[in-house]
Amino acid sequence: MKRLRELLQQLDGRGYKAYKQLKGRYRFDNFQLSIDHVQGDPFALPSRISLQLSPQEHGLPTELWNSAIRRTALEDFLGRAVAAAIGKTVQGRRGTGRSGAMEIATSGQQVLRRNAVLIDNQQLEVRLLFALPGSGRSILGRQAAEMFFDELPQIVAEALQWNNRPQQGIGQHVEQLEDQEELRRQLESLDAVAFIANGSLLPRAGGIDDRPLREGILFQSPPTLEKSVQLPNGATVKGMAIPRGITLIVGGGFHGKSTLLQGLERGVYNHIPGDGRELLVTVADAVKIRAEDHRAINQVNISPFIGTLPGNRPTDCFSTDNASGSTSQAANIIEALEAGSSCLLIDEDTSATNFMIRDSRMQQLVPKEREPITPLLHRVRELYEKEGVSTILVTGGSGAYLAVADRVIMLDNYRVSEVTAKARSLAGEPPPAITAPPLRTSQTRRIDLQTAPLPGQRQVRILVREQRLLEYGCKRIDLAKVEQLIDAGQTEAIGRLLAYCQQRNPEQTDELLPSLRYALEQVERDGLDILLPWKAGHLALPRFYELMAAANRIRNSS
């Protein structure tokens, strides 16, 4: 502490680059500070620092992190606690650019495995962005000293030391995350793909605000689908178990159909206490399927849904940089199957109509031999009966799927009822059997993951623009419609996983899927830090499907 204080006094008023002298380690009373990277000027990305606390200094009992889910839950809680302490303690801007700002990467309403907070038997480490204060190109040493010696110790005391925290809050956070993980595990014994506890609050505050709508109507299961589940921390919960098979969600416009489906999309992740969806879980490999005009498709066998195209263009190894709605939705389903998904989530509002249905009048007008599209309606039962892949489909404008559904759930002003019997009485005959290629193939796919620096850059940069636009060297990968990708930290981790695969196999001789799966398994085992050549705390773990989605959307042109 003394050495750092003296350095800051010496540097006060000097040119900003003199801050580089601060890099190193400093012992404070109750923690160690590491200044890992120093920014070049006040307008650059902030400096990176990390705090290390020994078990004696943080005092957190090992039972809070003695399993993988408990560790993730505790690290998430501490990261949010640090963010709250920063908001309460840090005075804010002090000079030019971002001077004086302090940040930690946290998740939104969901809980992700991150590298912003890491705990093990040796230490607790917390990684922050720390914008060293400057006025123009001059160092503000006194303001920097306030940040280091007044604000940082207060943040550590409030957020990271067990004896200074309300212990009930930590325990509740850890136990609720553990209960969610166990509830998802129990879906198999329930023969279900999702579970929504009674009392869940599904409506969100706004279109881009993922927080709960406090005056929203609470969820209540229809009696015919209600199940009871015992959770590991003592609670018994009742709610709606959505069985495997084909489930339709119907109802009038604005009555909650898409809200329910959006909850199921996010149910692949655990949620923080108070979110309202803590006990809404979906099988971890569920994938949201939609049309995605203009996406790139790389060597995907879409022939199960799209036959030979005009000009005798085959579709058993289909590539394009500008997909249509129907070809993109077909590719999205085949890719989900390749990724091992056991449940597809579909909303007719974001689907290609000609991919979903083709009514009898249109069949009479356009002969079968002139229509290359086999609608999902004709294969959705086969998806379940032969491939074991369930489908949950929101539909409000067409009754065609009533004839192939196992159950039908209706929403009326966000209240749920099962109307399967009535739906079957109205359904009519199921669509006739068709002859089409098998839904799963043993196709080998290799995608060139190599990229190059942008003009004027010496090295390949991996950068996230917004949340779902990935700059991967000279290539841009548009993930805007990959809706279960929820965090920019996941997006950057995906870019670095692609680079990891490319460096491990520069000649691209490995098949795509095993190569991606191996890379993700290495990160799950050894941590996100293996993806970075320097210490940072902004990465978050993606699912395998989203990693694969990025590789599948690499364009042949830069």
C-alpha positions in Angstrom: 0.0 0.0 0.0 2.8 2.4 0.9 4.7 1.8 -2.3 1.5 2.3 -4.4 0.7 5.5 -2.5 4.2 6.9 -3.1 4.0 6.0 -6.8 0.7 7.8 -7.3 2.2 10.9 -5.5 5.2 10.8 -7.9 3.0 10.4 -11.0 0.5 13.1 -10.2 0.4 15.6 -13.1 2.8 13.6 -15.4 1.9 12.3 -18.8 -0.8 9.6 -18.8 1.5 6.8 -20.1 3.5 7.0 -16.9 0.6 5.1 -15.2 2.3 2.0 -16.8 4.7 2.0 -13.8 1.8 0.9 -11.6 1.6 -2.6 -13.1 2.4 -5.2 -10.4 1.1 -6.5 -7.0 0.4 -4.6 -3.8 -0.5 -6.0 -0.4 -3.4 -4.2 1.4 -4.7 -5.0 4.9 -7.3 -7.6 3.9 -6.6 -8.4 0.2 -3.9 -8.3 -2.5 -4.3 -6.0 -5.4 -2.9 -6.9 -8.9 -2.7 -4.3 -11.5 -2.7 -6.6 -14.5 -3.0 -4.1 -17.5 -2.7 -0.3 -17.6 -4.6 1.6 -20.3 -2.7 3.9 -22.6 -4.9 7.0 -22.3 -8.2 8.0 -20.6 -10.2 7.2 -23.8 -8.9 3.6 -24.2 -10.5 0.6 -22.7 -10.1 0.7 -18.9 -7.2 -0.9 -17.0 -7.7 -4.4 -15.7 -7.1 -5.1 -12.0 -7.8 -8.1 -9.8 -8.3 -8.6 -6.1 -7.1 -11.8 -4.3 -8.4 -12.8 -0.9 -7.2 -15.8 1.1 -9.7 -18.1 2.8 -8.9 -16.4 6.1 -9.6 -13.0 4.5 -12.9 -13.8 2.9 -14.2 -16.3 5.4 -16.7 -17.9 3.1 -17.5 -21.5 4.3 -16.7 -24.2 1.8 -20.2 -25.6 1.9 -21.3 -22.6 -0.2 -19.2 -23.8 -3.1 -18.6 -27.5 -2.7 -20.3 -28.5 -6.0 -20.2 -27.1 -9.5 -23.6 -25.4 -9.3 -23.0 -24.0 -5.8 -19.6 -22.6 -7.0 -21.3 -20.9 -10.0 -24.1 -19.6 -7.8 -21.7 -18.2 -5.2 -19.4 -16.6 -7.8 -22.5 -15.0 -9.4 -23.7 -13.7 -6.0 -20.4 -12.2 -5.2 -20.1 -10.5 -8.7 -23.5 -8.9 -8.2 -22.5 -7.9 -4.7 -19.4 -6.2 -6.0 -21.4 -4.4 -8.7 -23.9 -3.1 -6.1 -21.0 -2.0 -3.8 -19.4 -0.2 -6.8 -22.7 1.6 -7.5 -22.9 2.7 -3.9 -19.3 3.6 -3.3 -17.6 4.8 -6.5 -18.0 8.6 -6.9 -18.0 8.3 -10.7 -16.4 10.3 -13.4 -13.1 12.0 -12.4 -11.7 13.8 -15.4 -11.5 13.0 -19.1 -13.1 10.0 -20.9 -14.1 7.2 -18.6 -11.8 8.4 -15.8 -12.9 7.1 -12.4 -15.2 4.4 -13.6 -15.1 0.9 -12.0 -16.9 -2.1 -13.4 -17.4 -5.8 -13.0 -19.0 -8.1 -15.6 -22.2 -9.6 -14.4 -25.2 -11.4 -16.0 -28.7 -10.1 -16.3 -31.6 -12.1 -14.8 -29.9 -15.4 -15.7 -26.9 -16.9 -14.0 -24.0 -17.8 -16.2 -20.6 -19.3 -15.5 -18.2 -16.4 -15.8 -14.5 -15.6 -15.1 -15.2 -12.3 -13.3 -15.2 -14.0 -9.9 -13.3 -17.3 -9.2 -13.1 -19.2 -5.9 -11.2 -22.3 -5.0 -9.4 -23.7 -1.9 -6.5 -21.3 -2.3 -8.2 -17.9 -2.9 -11.1 -15.8 -4.0 -10.2 -13.6 -7.0 -12.3 -10.8 -8.4 -11.5 -9.0 -11.7 -12.5 -5.5 -12.4 -12.2 -2.8 -15.1 -10.6 0.2 -13.5 -10.5 3.5 -15.5 -7.5 5.3 -14.1 -8.3 9.1 -13.8 -6.7 11.7 -16.0 -7.3 15.2 -17.2 -6.6 15.3 -20.9 -3.3 13.4 -21.1 -2.2 14.2 -17.5 -2.4 11.8 -14.5 -4.8 12.7 -11.6 -2.8 11.0 -8.9 -4.9 12.2 -6.0 -8.2 11.0 -7.5 -6.5 7.6 -8.3 -5.4 7.3 -4.7 -9.0 7.8 -3.6 -10.1 5.0 -5.8 -7.4 2.6 -4.6 -7.3 3.5 -0.9 -10.9 4.6 -0.1 -13.2 2.9 -2.5 -11.6 -0.5 -3.2 -11.2 -1.4 0.5 -14.9 -0.4 1.1 -16.0 -2.5 -1.8 -14.1 -5.5 -0.5 -15.5 -5.1 3.0 -19.1 -4.8 1.8 -19.1 -7.4 -0.9 -16.5 -10.0 -0.3 -16.0 -10.7 3.4 -18.4 -13.2 4.9 -18.6 -11.6 8.3 -19.7 -8.3 6.8 -22.6 -9.7 4.7 -26.1 -10.8 5.5 -25.5 -14.6 5.5 -29.1 -15.4 4.7 -28.9 -13.7 1.3 -25.9 -15.7 0.2 -27.4 -19.0 1.4 -30.7 -18.3 -0.4 -29.0 -17.5 -3.7 -26.9 -20.6 -3.6 -29.7 -22.9 -2.5 -32.2 -21.6 -5.1 -29.7 -22.1 -7.9 -29.1 -25.6 -6.6 -32.9 -26.3 -6.6 -33.2 -25.0 -10.2 -30.5 -27.3 -11.4 -32.0 -30.3 -9.6 -35.5 -29.4 -11.0 -34.1 -29.5 -14.5 -32.4 -32.8 -13.8 -35.7 -34.3 -12.6 -37.4 -33.5 -15.9 -36.3 -36.9 -17.2 -38.1 -38.8 -14.4 -41.2 -36.7 -15.1 -41.0 -37.6 -18.8 -41.2 -33.9 -19.4 -39.3 -31.2 -21.4 -40.2 -28.3 -19.1 -41.7 -27.4 -15.7 -43.3 -24.2 -14.6 -44.0 -23.8 -10.9 -47.3 -22.4 -9.7 -46.8 -18.8 -8.7 -44.1 -18.1 -11.3 -44.2 -14.6 -12.7 -43.5 -14.8 -16.5 -44.4 -11.3 -17.9 -41.5 -9.0 -18.3 -41.3 -5.3 -17.6 -40.8 -4.3 -21.3 -39.5 -5.4 -24.6 -35.9 -4.9 -23.8 -36.3 -5.0 -20.0 -36.0 -8.6 -18.8 -36.9 -7.8 -15.2 -40.3 -9.1 -14.0 -43.5 -7.1 -14.5 -44.5 -6.8 -10.8 -48.2 -6.4 -11.5 -48.2 -9.4 -13.9 -50.5 -12.4 -13.4 -49.0 -15.3 -11.6 -48.8 -18.7 -13.3 -51.1 -21.5 -12.3 -51.0 -25.0 -13.8 -54.1 -26.6 -15.2 -55.0 -29.6 -13.0 -54.5 -32.2 -15.8 -50.8 -31.2 -16.2 -49.9 -30.5 -12.6 -47.0 -32.4 -10.9 -45.4 -32.2 -7.5 -41.6 -32.1 -7.2 -39.4 -32.4 -4.1 -36.3 -30.1 -4.2 -33.0 -30.7 -2.4 -33.2 -27.8 0.0 -36.6 -28.9 1.5 -39.2 -27.3 -0.7 -42.0 -29.2 -2.4 -43.3 -27.4 -5.5 -46.3 -27.9 -7.7 -46.6 -26.8 -11.3 -47.1 -27.6 -14.9 -44.9 -30.3 -16.4 -45.0 -30.2 -20.2 -44.6 -33.8 -21.3 -42.4 -35.0 -24.1 -44.1 -35.0 -27.5 -45.9 -32.2 -29.5 -47.4 -29.4 -27.5 -49.3 -26.5 -28.9 -49.7 -23.2 -27.1 -52.8 -21.4 -28.4 -54.9 -18.4 -27.5 -55.9 -15.0 -28.7 -53.4 -12.2 -29.5 -51.7 -10.6 -26.5 -52.9 -13.3 -24.1 -49.5 -14.5 -23.1 -48.5 -17.2 -25.7 -45.2 -15.7 -26.7 -44.5 -14.7 -23.1 -44.8 -18.4 -22.1 -42.5 -19.5 -24.9 -39.9 -16.8 -24.1 -39.9 -18.1 -20.5 -39.3 -21.6 -21.9 -36.5 -20.3 -24.1 -34.7 -18.8 -21.1 -35.5 -21.8 -19.0 -32.3 -23.5 -20.3 -30.6 -21.1 -17.8 -30.9 -20.7 -14.1 -32.3 -17.4 -12.8 -31.6 -15.2 -9.8 -34.0 -15.1 -6.8 -36.8 -12.7 -7.4 -36.8 -13.0 -11.1 -40.2 -14.8 -11.1 -38.9 -17.6 -13.3 -36.6 -19.3 -10.7 -38.6 -22.5 -10.9 -39.3 -22.5 -14.7 -36.9 -24.9 -16.2 -36.5 -26.4 -19.7 -34.3 -29.2 -20.8 -30.8 -27.8 -21.2 -30.5 -28.6 -24.9 -33.8 -27.0 -26.0 -33.4 -24.8 -29.1 -35.5 -21.9 -30.3 -36.2 -22.3 -34.0 -37.1 -19.5 -36.3 -36.9 -18.2 -39.9 -33.7 -16.2 -40.4 -33.7 -14.5 -43.8 -30.2 -13.7 -45.2 -28.3 -15.9 -42.8 -25.3 -17.9 -44.1 -25.6 -21.7 -44.4 -22.6 -24.0 -44.7 -22.9 -27.5 -46.1 -26.1 -28.4 -44.4 -28.3 -31.3 -45.6 -31.7 -29.6 -45.7 -33.2 -32.2 -48.1 -35.5 -33.6 -45.3 -37.5 -30.4 -45.7 -36.3 -28.8 -49.0 -36.1 -30.8 -52.2 -34.1 -30.1 -55.3 -34.3 -26.3 -56.1 -34.9 -24.8 -59.5 -31.9 -25.2 -61.8 -31.5 -28.7 -60.4 -29.6 -27.3 -57.4 -29.2 -30.1 -54.8 -29.9 -29.5 -51.1 -28.1 -32.5 -49.5 -25.1 -30.3 -49.0 -26.6 -26.8 -49.1 -24.6 -23.6 -48.8 -25.6 -20.0 -49.3 -24.7 -16.5 -47.9 -28.3 -15.3 -48.3 -30.8 -17.9 -47.1 -34.6 -17.5 -47.5 -37.0 -17.9 -44.7 -37.8 -21.5 -45.5 -34.2 -22.6 -46.2 -33.0 -20.9 -43.1 -35.6 -22.5 -40.9 -34.9 -25.9 -42.3 -31.2 -25.4 -41.7 -31.9 -24.3 -38.1 -33.8 -27.5 -37.4 -31.1 -29.8 -39.0 -28.4 -28.0 -37.1 -30.3 -28.3 -33.8 -30.5 -32.1 -34.4 -26.8 -32.2 -35.1 -26.2 -30.4 -31.8 -28.2 -33.0 -30.0 -31.3 -31.0 -29.1 -34.2 -32.9 -27.6 -36.8 -30.1 -27.8 -37.6 -27.5 -30.4 -39.3 -24.2 -29.4 -41.2 -22.5 -32.3 -43.4 -19.4 -32.6 -45.4 -19.1 -35.8 -44.9 -15.3 -35.6 -41.2 -15.8 -36.3 -41.5 -18.7 -38.8 -41.8 -18.9 -42.5 -45.4 -19.6 -43.3 -44.6 -21.8 -46.3 -42.2 -23.9 -44.2 -44.9 -24.5 -41.5 -48.0 -25.3 -43.5 -49.4 -25.7 -47.0 -53.2 -26.0 -47.1 -55.2 -28.1 -49.5 -56.2 -25.2 -51.8 -52.6 -24.2 -52.3 -51.7 -27.9 -53.0 -54.4 -27.9 -55.7 -53.1 -24.7 -57.2 -49.3 -25.5 -57.1 -48.7 -29.2 -57.9 -46.5 -31.2 -55.5 -43.8 -31.8 -58.1 -43.4 -28.0 -58.4 -43.1 -27.4 -54.7 -39.7 -28.3 -53.1 -40.7 -27.5 -49.5 -42.0 -30.3 -47.2 -43.7 -28.3 -44.4 -42.8 -29.1 -40.8 -46.5 -30.1 -40.3 -45.7 -33.3 -42.3 -42.6 -34.3 -40.3 -43.2 -33.0 -36.8 -44.6 -36.3 -35.6 -41.8 -38.2 -37.1 -39.4 -35.9 -35.3 -40.8 -37.1 -32.0 -41.7 -40.8 -32.8 -38.4 -41.7 -34.7 -35.9 -39.1 -33.4 -37.2 -38.5 -29.9 -37.3 -34.7 -30.4 -40.2 -32.9 -28.9 -41.7 -29.7 -30.2 -43.5 -26.8 -28.3 -45.2 -24.6 -30.9 -47.0 -21.3 -30.4 -49.8 -21.0 -32.9 -52.7 -18.6 -33.1 -53.6 -18.3 -36.8 -53.8 -21.9 -38.1 -55.4 -25.0 -36.7 -53.5 -27.4 -39.0 -51.2 -28.6 -36.2 -54.2 -29.6 -34.0 -54.2 -32.9 -36.0 -50.7 -33.8 -35.0 -50.5 -32.5 -31.4 -50.3 -34.6 -28.3 -51.7 -31.8 -26.2 -53.0 -28.3 -26.5 -52.6 -25.6 -23.9 -54.7 -22.4 -24.1 -53.8 -19.0 -22.6 -56.6 -16.6 -21.8 -55.4 -13.4 -20.2 -52.2 -15.3 -19.1 -54.3 -18.0 -17.4 -53.6 -21.5 -18.6 -56.0 -24.4 -19.4 -55.6 -27.6 -21.2 -58.0 -28.0 -24.2 -56.7 -31.1 -25.8 -60.0 -32.9 -26.0 -61.8 -30.0 -27.7 -58.9 -29.5 -30.1 -59.0 -33.2 -31.2 -62.7 -32.9 -31.9 -62.0 -30.1 -34.3 -58.7 -31.3 -35.7 -59.8 -33.5 -38.6 -57.5 -36.0 -40.3 -53.7 -35.8 -39.8 -51.7 -35.0 -42.9 -50.9 -37.9 -45.2 -47.7 -39.8 -44.9 -44.9 -38.6 -47.2 -41.7 -40.0 -48.7 -38.7 -37.9 -47.8 -35.1 -38.3 -46.9 -34.4 -39.3 -43.2 -34.2 -36.4 -40.7 -30.8 -37.4 -39.4 -27.8 -38.0 -41.7 -24.2 -39.0 -41.1 -23.0 -36.1 -43.1 -19.4 -35.0 -42.4 -19.0 -31.2 -42.3 -15.9 -29.1 -42.2 -16.0 -25.3 -42.0 -12.9 -23.2 -42.5 -12.5 -21.3 -39.2 -9.5 -19.5 -40.4 -9.6 -15.7 -40.5 -7.2 -12.8 -41.0 -6.6 -9.4 -39.4 -8.5 -6.5 -40.7 -6.6 -4.0 -42.8 -4.3 -2.0 -40.6 -4.3 -4.5 -37.8 -1.3 -6.8 -37.0 -3.2 -9.5 -35.2 -6.6 -11.1 -35.5 -9.0 -9.3 -33.2 -12.1 -10.9 -31.6 -14.6 -8.2 -30.7 -18.3 -8.0 -29.9 -20.4 -5.3 -31.4 -23.6 -5.0 -29.5 -24.6 -8.3 -27.9 -24.8 -10.7 -30.9 -22.5 -9.3 -33.6 -19.1 -11.0 -33.5 -16.1 -9.6 -35.3 -13.9 -12.6 -35.8 -10.8 -11.1 -37.5 -11.9 -10.1 -41.0 -15.2 -12.0 -40.7 -18.4 -10.7 -39.2 -20.7 -13.4 -37.7 -24.3 -12.2 -37.3 -26.0 -13.9 -34.4 -28.8 -11.4 -34.0 -31.5 -14.1 -34.5 -29.8 -16.7 -32.2 -32.2 -15.8 -29.4 -30.9 -17.9 -26.6 -27.5 -16.2 -26.8 -28.1 -13.7 -23.9 -24.7 -12.1 -23.0 -21.9 -10.3 -24.8 -19.5 -12.4 -22.7 -20.9 -15.5 -24.3 -20.4 -14.0 -27.7 -16.8 -13.2 -27.2 -16.2 -16.6 -25.7 -17.6 -18.1 -28.8 -15.2 -16.2 -31.0 -12.3 -17.3 -28.9 -13.5 -20.9 -28.9 -13.6 -20.7 -32.8 -10.0 -19.4 -32.7 -9.0 -22.2 -30.2 -10.3 -24.8 -32.6 -8.6 -23.2 -35.6 -5.2 -23.0 -33.8 -5.5 -26.6 -32.6 -6.3 -27.8 -36.1 -5.0 -25.2 -38.6 -5.5 -27.4 -41.6 -9.2 -27.9 -40.7 -8.9 -31.7 -41.1 -11.2 -32.3 -38.1 -14.9 -32.6 -38.5 -16.7 -29.5 -37.3 -19.0 -30.8 -34.5 -16.4 -33.0 -32.6 -13.9 -30.2 -32.8 -16.3 -27.6 -31.3 -17.5 -30.1 -28.7 -13.9 -30.9 -27.6 -13.0 -27.2 -27.3 -16.1 -26.5 -25.2 -15.4 -29.5 -22.9 -11.9 -28.2 -22.3 -13.3 -24.9 -21.2 -15.9 -26.5 -19.0 -13.1 -28.5 -17.4 -10.3 -26.0 -17.1 -12.2 -22.7 -17.1 -12.7 -19.7 -19.5 -9.2 -18.4 -18.8 -7.7 -20.9 -21.2 -9.2 -18.9 -24.1 -7.3 -15.7 -23.2 -3.5 -14.9 -23.4 -4.0 -12.4 -20.6 -6.1 -12.1 -17.4 -9.5 -10.6 -17.9 -13.0 -11.1 -16.3 -15.6 -10.5 -19.0 -16.2 -13.9 -20.6 -19.2 -16.1 -20.0 -19.8 -19.8 -20.9 -22.0 -20.4 -24.0 -24.0 -23.5 -24.7 -22.8 -25.9 -27.4 -25.7 -24.9 -29.7 -24.8 -21.2 -29.8 -21.1 -22.1 -30.4 -22.1 -24.3 -33.3 -24.5 -21.6 -34.5 -21.7 -19.2 -34.9 -19.5 -21.6 -36.9 -22.6 -22.4 -39.1 -23.0 -18.7 -39.9 -19.5 -17.9 -41.0 -19.8 -16.5 -44.5 -17.6 -17.8 -47.4 -16.8 -14.2 -48.2 -15.2 -11.9 -45.7 
